[in-house]
Amino acid sequence: RQLGEQVNVLHRGCGTTVVIQPEIPVPEDKLLIAAHENGVKISYIKNALENPNPLIPPNLIILGFGELSKEEITKGAGILLDVWKSLLP
């Protein structure tokens, strides 16, 4: 499978955020750290919760792009996919 097939877009059209769920066989912390080290700021929804919610999968990521241009969004998405692809075994 291609990496793009391993990232599910769960919610779009909800303002300036997109919720994705990666199904990449790499530990969650490595995905987050690799993104941040390459200038793409992402956050797991679970980190924003005051208490754990068993109805929310732990690997849901929220991408916010309210202050970014279309070009910056496209560039960031490309970087994110490239970085995550480089982590695959």
N, C-alpha and C positions, 0 to 999 in steps of 0.2 A: 504493500500500500504506500501511496505517496503521503508525505507528512500532512498535507492539506486535508487528507481524508482522516487523519488522526486527531483533528481539532474540530469539535462540534461547536457551531455558533448556535447558542440557545435562545438568546433574546437580542433582537435588533429592532430598530425603530422605536427605541425607548429613550429618546433624548440624545444626550452626548455620551452614552456608554454602550458597550456591547458586553454580553456575558458569554464566555466561552468555556468549554470543558475539554482540556487536552486528554487524549487517550494514548499518551506517549509513555513507553516503558522506561521512564527515567524518574527518580525521586522528585517529588514536588519542589523541595527546596532548591534542587539543582536547576529546575526550569526558571524559578523566580530569580535566583542569583545570576544565572547566565543572561537573562533579559536585562536586569539592572546593570550588569557590567558592560553591556553593549548599548546603554542609553535608552532602553525601553522600560518605562516604569509601569509595572503591573502589580496587582494585588489580589490575593486570594480573598474571596468573600468571607471565609471563616475568620480571617484576621480582623474584620470589622465588627464581628458579632460580640456582644457582651457575654453571652452564654452560648455554648455549642448548640446547634440545632440539628437533630438527627434527620430532618427532612432535606437538609442542604448538603449535597455531596461535598466532601472536603477539597476536591480539586477544581471547584468553580473559580474562574478568574474573571475579574471585572477590568475592562479596558475603558478608560475615560479619555475623551479626545475633544473636550469642549473648547479648548483654547488653541487647537492645532489647525493648520491649513490642510486642505485635501492632499497636497503633496507630502506634508509631514506625516499624515496618517498612512498614506501608501508606503512611504519609506519605512516607517516604524513597523508596519505589518510585515514587510519584506525582511527586515532585520530580524524580527522575532522568529519567523519561520526558518530563516537561514541558521540562526543560532540554535534553535531547538533541533533542527535537522543534524547539525554537527554533533549533538549529544547522543544521537542514536547509536546503538551498538552495531 
